[in-house]
């Protein structure tokens, strides 16, 4: 079995020019996944505009399957804000993109374990997208669109600080100076908070307004929502 340092070294060549927060998050992701018995390989990090256009041409003007809908400048990879990964197999050389593989035998697909750890660190997972799911993709958008990034806008210093705090074990910072109202069909349900394009709201108030029941399991620290 490879050591953690050996696993890290296999991805080192793909980590150059990543945004500092994404680099820190990726390094911690590799460590956390390794500790769960799921070694991973970073297969893509920063991608140039030319490389993006080359990839976009695949399946269109060049042979191969379509693997992206993003032209050059329209991918978070082009700004060092995204990574792609694959599962590193037991031989320490081969990789797998099988999203159902359970190499550590814990009855949870290894791919899901990587996604779980990534989201804990503040990454957005391409497997959660409603269209054109990209299961190998993780990104930190900092609430910015690729159009804003193309225009020269970059993550604010406070956003980066909050991201690094989360990655290093601190709690993500919530800006309590931005209260918001949560409504359903125009009727106010409850109050919430907005922080870096993320909405924080009491799940019980929303779930019960939609006809669901909410319970909490203190042992597993799980909120259960059931709608019949």
HUCORDA-V729152 format. One record per pair of residues at least 4 apart in sequence whose C-alpha atoms are under 8 Angstrom apart, sorted by the first residue. I is the first residue (numbers start at 1). J is the second residue. D is the distance in whole Angstrom. If there is no record, write none. Layout:
i: (I & I)
j: (J & J)
d: (D & D)
This chain:
i: (1 & 1 & 1 & 2 & 2 & 2 & 3 & 4 & 4 & 4 & 5 & 6 & 7 & 7 & 7 & 7 & 7 & 8 & 8 & 8 & 9 & 10 & 11 & 11 & 11 & 11 & 12 & 14 & 14 & 14 & 14 & 14 & 15 & 15 & 15 & 15 & 16 & 16 & 17 & 17 & 18 & 18 & 18 & 18 & 18 & 18 & 18 & 18 & 19 & 19 & 19 & 19 & 20 & 21 & 21 & 21 & 21 & 22 & 22 & 22 & 22 & 22 & 22 & 23 & 24 & 24 & 24 & 25 & 25 & 25 & 25 & 25 & 25 & 26 & 26 & 27 & 28 & 28 & 29 & 29 & 29 & 29 & 29 & 30 & 30 & 30 & 30 & 31 & 32 & 32 & 33 & 33 & 33 & 33 & 33 & 33 & 33 & 34 & 34 & 34 & 37 & 38 & 38 & 38 & 38 & 38 & 38 & 38 & 39 & 39 & 39 & 40 & 40 & 40 & 40 & 41 & 41 & 41 & 41 & 41 & 42 & 42 & 42 & 42 & 43 & 43 & 43 & 43 & 44 & 44 & 44 & 45 & 45 & 45 & 45 & 45 & 46 & 46 & 46 & 46 & 46 & 46 & 46 & 47 & 47 & 47 & 47 & 47 & 47 & 48 & 48 & 48 & 48 & 49 & 49 & 49 & 49 & 50 & 50 & 51 & 51 & 52 & 52 & 52 & 52 & 52 & 52 & 52 & 53 & 53 & 53 & 54 & 55 & 55 & 56 & 56 & 56 & 56 & 56 & 56 & 56 & 56 & 57 & 57 & 58 & 58 & 58 & 58 & 58 & 58 & 59 & 59 & 59 & 59 & 59 & 60 & 70 & 70 & 71 & 72 & 73 & 73 & 73 & 74 & 74 & 74 & 74 & 75 & 75 & 76 & 76 & 76 & 76 & 76 & 76 & 77 & 77 & 77 & 79 & 81 & 81 & 81 & 82 & 82 & 82 & 82 & 83 & 83 & 83 & 84 & 84 & 84 & 85 & 85 & 86 & 86 & 86 & 86 & 87 & 87 & 87 & 87 & 87 & 88 & 88 & 88 & 88 & 88 & 89 & 89 & 89 & 89 & 89 & 90 & 97 & 98 & 99 & 99 & 99 & 99 & 99 & 100 & 100 & 100 & 101 & 101 & 101 & 102 & 102 & 102 & 102 & 102 & 103 & 103 & 104 & 108 & 108 & 109 & 110 & 111 & 112 & 113 & 114 & 115 & 115 & 116 & 117 & 118 & 118 & 118 & 118 & 118 & 119 & 119 & 119 & 121 & 121 & 122 & 122 & 122 & 122 & 123 & 123 & 123 & 124 & 124 & 124 & 124 & 124 & 125 & 125 & 125 & 125 & 125 & 125 & 126 & 126 & 126 & 126 & 126 & 126 & 127 & 127 & 127 & 127 & 127 & 128 & 129 & 129 & 141 & 142 & 142 & 142 & 142 & 143 & 143 & 144 & 144 & 144 & 144 & 144 & 145 & 146 & 147 & 148 & 148 & 148 & 149 & 149 & 155 & 155 & 156 & 157 & 158 & 159 & 159 & 160 & 161 & 162 & 162 & 162 & 163 & 163 & 164 & 165 & 165 & 165 & 165 & 166 & 166 & 166 & 173 & 174 & 174 & 174 & 175 & 175 & 175 & 176 & 176 & 178 & 178 & 178 & 179 & 179 & 179 & 179 & 180 & 180 & 180 & 180 & 181 & 181 & 181 & 181 & 181 & 182 & 182 & 182 & 182 & 182 & 182 & 183 & 183 & 183 & 183 & 184 & 184 & 184 & 189 & 189 & 189 & 190 & 190 & 190 & 190 & 191 & 191 & 192 & 192 & 192 & 192 & 193 & 193 & 193 & 194 & 194 & 194 & 195 & 195 & 202 & 203 & 204 & 204 & 204 & 205 & 206 & 207 & 207 & 207 & 207 & 207 & 208 & 208 & 208 & 211 & 212 & 212 & 212 & 212 & 213 & 213 & 213 & 214 & 214 & 214 & 214 & 215 & 215 & 215 & 216 & 216 & 216 & 216 & 217 & 217 & 217 & 217 & 218)
j: (90 & 91 & 92 & 6 & 7 & 92 & 7 & 8 & 31 & 34 & 9 & 10 & 11 & 30 & 39 & 40 & 41 & 12 & 27 & 30 & 13 & 41 & 15 & 41 & 42 & 43 & 16 & 42 & 43 & 44 & 45 & 46 & 23 & 42 & 45 & 46 & 45 & 46 & 46 & 80 & 22 & 23 & 45 & 46 & 79 & 80 & 81 & 82 & 23 & 79 & 80 & 81 & 24 & 25 & 160 & 163 & 164 & 26 & 80 & 81 & 82 & 139 & 140 & 27 & 28 & 164 & 167 & 29 & 118 & 121 & 122 & 164 & 167 & 30 & 83 & 31 & 32 & 167 & 33 & 114 & 117 & 118 & 121 & 34 & 39 & 40 & 41 & 35 & 36 & 117 & 37 & 38 & 39 & 40 & 113 & 114 & 117 & 38 & 39 & 40 & 104 & 87 & 88 & 103 & 104 & 110 & 113 & 114 & 87 & 88 & 89 & 85 & 86 & 87 & 88 & 85 & 86 & 87 & 88 & 95 & 83 & 84 & 85 & 86 & 83 & 84 & 85 & 86 & 83 & 84 & 85 & 77 & 80 & 82 & 83 & 84 & 77 & 78 & 79 & 80 & 81 & 82 & 83 & 51 & 52 & 77 & 78 & 79 & 80 & 52 & 72 & 77 & 78 & 53 & 72 & 73 & 78 & 54 & 72 & 55 & 72 & 56 & 70 & 71 & 72 & 73 & 75 & 78 & 57 & 71 & 72 & 58 & 67 & 68 & 60 & 66 & 67 & 68 & 69 & 70 & 71 & 72 & 61 & 62 & 62 & 63 & 64 & 65 & 66 & 67 & 63 & 64 & 65 & 66 & 67 & 66 & 74 & 75 & 75 & 78 & 78 & 146 & 150 & 78 & 146 & 147 & 150 & 79 & 146 & 80 & 81 & 82 & 139 & 141 & 146 & 81 & 82 & 83 & 149 & 139 & 140 & 141 & 137 & 138 & 139 & 140 & 137 & 138 & 139 & 136 & 137 & 138 & 136 & 137 & 95 & 96 & 97 & 136 & 95 & 96 & 97 & 110 & 111 & 92 & 93 & 94 & 95 & 96 & 93 & 94 & 95 & 96 & 103 & 94 & 136 & 111 & 109 & 110 & 111 & 112 & 135 & 109 & 110 & 111 & 109 & 110 & 111 & 106 & 107 & 108 & 109 & 110 & 109 & 110 & 110 & 112 & 113 & 113 & 114 & 115 & 116 & 117 & 118 & 119 & 125 & 120 & 121 & 122 & 123 & 124 & 125 & 138 & 123 & 124 & 125 & 166 & 167 & 140 & 163 & 166 & 167 & 138 & 139 & 140 & 128 & 138 & 139 & 140 & 141 & 129 & 134 & 135 & 137 & 138 & 139 & 133 & 134 & 135 & 136 & 137 & 138 & 133 & 134 & 135 & 136 & 137 & 133 & 133 & 134 & 145 & 155 & 159 & 196 & 197 & 196 & 197 & 148 & 149 & 153 & 154 & 155 & 149 & 150 & 151 & 152 & 153 & 154 & 153 & 154 & 159 & 160 & 160 & 161 & 162 & 163 & 196 & 164 & 165 & 166 & 172 & 173 & 167 & 172 & 168 & 169 & 170 & 171 & 172 & 170 & 171 & 172 & 195 & 193 & 194 & 195 & 193 & 194 & 195 & 193 & 194 & 193 & 194 & 195 & 191 & 192 & 193 & 194 & 191 & 192 & 193 & 194 & 188 & 189 & 190 & 191 & 192 & 188 & 189 & 190 & 191 & 192 & 201 & 187 & 188 & 189 & 190 & 188 & 189 & 209 & 205 & 206 & 209 & 201 & 202 & 205 & 206 & 201 & 202 & 199 & 200 & 201 & 202 & 199 & 200 & 201 & 198 & 199 & 200 & 199 & 200 & 206 & 207 & 208 & 213 & 214 & 209 & 210 & 211 & 212 & 213 & 214 & 225 & 212 & 213 & 214 & 227 & 225 & 226 & 227 & 228 & 225 & 226 & 227 & 223 & 224 & 225 & 226 & 223 & 224 & 225 & 221 & 222 & 223 & 224 & 221 & 222 & 223 & 224 & 222)
d: (7 & 8 & 7 & 6 & 6 & 6 & 6 & 6 & 7 & 7 & 6 & 7 & 7 & 8 & 7 & 7 & 7 & 6 & 8 & 7 & 8 & 7 & 7 & 6 & 5 & 7 & 8 & 7 & 7 & 6 & 5 & 7 & 7 & 8 & 6 & 7 & 8 & 7 & 6 & 6 & 6 & 6 & 7 & 6 & 8 & 4 & 6 & 8 & 6 & 8 & 5 & 6 & 6 & 6 & 6 & 6 & 6 & 6 & 7 & 6 & 7 & 8 & 7 & 6 & 6 & 7 & 7 & 6 & 8 & 6 & 8 & 8 & 6 & 6 & 8 & 6 & 6 & 7 & 6 & 8 & 7 & 6 & 8 & 6 & 7 & 6 & 8 & 6 & 6 & 7 & 6 & 5 & 6 & 7 & 7 & 6 & 7 & 5 & 5 & 7 & 6 & 7 & 8 & 7 & 7 & 6 & 8 & 8 & 6 & 5 & 8 & 7 & 6 & 5 & 5 & 6 & 5 & 6 & 6 & 8 & 7 & 6 & 4 & 7 & 8 & 5 & 5 & 7 & 5 & 5 & 7 & 6 & 7 & 6 & 5 & 7 & 5 & 6 & 7 & 5 & 8 & 7 & 7 & 6 & 6 & 5 & 5 & 8 & 7 & 6 & 8 & 8 & 5 & 6 & 4 & 6 & 6 & 6 & 7 & 6 & 8 & 6 & 8 & 6 & 5 & 8 & 8 & 7 & 6 & 5 & 5 & 7 & 7 & 7 & 8 & 7 & 7 & 6 & 7 & 6 & 6 & 8 & 5 & 6 & 5 & 6 & 5 & 6 & 6 & 7 & 5 & 5 & 5 & 4 & 8 & 7 & 5 & 6 & 7 & 7 & 6 & 7 & 6 & 7 & 5 & 7 & 8 & 8 & 6 & 7 & 5 & 5 & 7 & 7 & 7 & 6 & 5 & 7 & 8 & 6 & 6 & 7 & 7 & 6 & 4 & 6 & 6 & 5 & 6 & 5 & 5 & 6 & 5 & 7 & 6 & 6 & 6 & 7 & 5 & 5 & 6 & 8 & 7 & 6 & 7 & 6 & 5 & 7 & 7 & 5 & 5 & 7 & 8 & 8 & 8 & 8 & 7 & 7 & 5 & 8 & 8 & 5 & 7 & 7 & 5 & 6 & 7 & 7 & 7 & 6 & 5 & 5 & 8 & 7 & 7 & 7 & 7 & 7 & 6 & 6 & 6 & 6 & 6 & 6 & 6 & 6 & 6 & 7 & 5 & 7 & 7 & 7 & 5 & 6 & 7 & 6 & 5 & 7 & 7 & 7 & 8 & 6 & 5 & 5 & 8 & 6 & 5 & 6 & 8 & 8 & 8 & 7 & 6 & 5 & 7 & 6 & 4 & 5 & 7 & 5 & 6 & 5 & 5 & 4 & 8 & 8 & 7 & 5 & 8 & 7 & 6 & 7 & 7 & 8 & 6 & 5 & 6 & 7 & 8 & 8 & 7 & 6 & 6 & 6 & 7 & 5 & 8 & 5 & 6 & 6 & 7 & 6 & 6 & 6 & 6 & 7 & 6 & 6 & 6 & 6 & 6 & 6 & 7 & 6 & 6 & 5 & 7 & 7 & 5 & 5 & 5 & 8 & 8 & 8 & 6 & 7 & 7 & 5 & 6 & 8 & 6 & 6 & 7 & 7 & 6 & 5 & 7 & 6 & 5 & 5 & 7 & 7 & 8 & 6 & 5 & 6 & 6 & 6 & 5 & 6 & 6 & 8 & 5 & 4 & 5 & 7 & 6 & 7 & 8 & 7 & 7 & 8 & 8 & 8 & 7 & 8 & 7 & 8 & 7 & 6 & 4 & 7 & 6 & 5 & 7 & 6 & 5 & 6 & 7 & 8 & 7 & 6 & 6 & 8 & 6 & 6 & 6 & 7 & 5 & 7 & 7 & 7 & 5 & 6 & 7 & 7 & 6 & 5 & 4 & 7 & 6 & 5 & 6 & 7 & 6 & 5 & 7 & 6 & 5 & 7 & 7 & 6 & 5 & 6 & 5 & 5 & 6 & 8 & 7)
